């Protein structure tokens, strides 16, 4: 099943840019590939379970913001 556009994750972009990280550096910190990270920022990668939790813990971005509740 191909990924479908859900929405970009602007809080991830803000987190990364505030720390002056490239997408590659941000991906390394989160333990994922650069392509996966890029797809998350653009909103074509769903955040699920353990990945969403790890990103929330590493970035300080709330789960609600990550999944678009707030």
C-alpha positions in Angstrom: 0.0 0.0 0.0 1.6 3.3 -1.0 1.9 6.1 1.6 -0.7 8.8 1.3 -0.3 12.4 2.2 -1.5 13.0 5.7 0.0 16.4 6.7 3.4 17.8 7.3 4.9 17.8 10.8 5.9 21.5 11.2 6.9 20.9 14.8 9.6 18.5 13.7 10.9 21.0 11.3 10.9 23.7 14.0 12.7 21.3 16.4 15.4 20.4 13.8 15.9 24.0 12.6 16.1 25.4 16.2 19.0 23.0 16.8 20.6 23.7 13.4 20.5 20.1 12.4 20.3 18.8 8.9 17.7 16.1 8.2 20.5 13.6 8.2 21.7 14.6 11.6 18.1 14.7 13.0 17.5 11.2 11.6 20.6 9.9 13.2 19.6 11.3 16.6 16.2 9.6 16.2 17.6 6.3 15.0 15.9 6.4 11.6 17.0 6.9 8.0 17.2 10.4 6.4 14.6 9.4 3.9 12.2 8.3 6.6 12.8 11.6 8.4 12.2 13.6 5.3 9.0 11.7 4.6 7.8 12.5 8.1 8.5 16.2 7.7 6.6 16.2 4.4 3.7 14.3 5.9 4.0 11.1 3.7 5.1 8.9 6.6 2.7 7.9 9.3 4.0 8.0 12.8 3.1 4.8 14.6 3.6 3.3 18.0 7.3 3.0 19.0 8.5 5.4 16.4 6.1 8.1 17.5 7.0 7.6 21.2 10.8 7.7 20.4 10.4 10.9 18.4 8.3 12.5 21.2 10.9 11.6 23.8 13.8 12.8 21.7 12.3 16.0 20.5 10.0 17.1 23.3 7.2 17.6 20.7 4.0 16.3 22.3 2.3 13.2 21.0 -0.8 15.4 20.4 1.1 17.7 18.1 2.8 14.8 16.3 -0.5 13.2 15.5 -2.3 16.5 14.8 -4.7 16.6 17.8 -3.7 20.2 18.7 
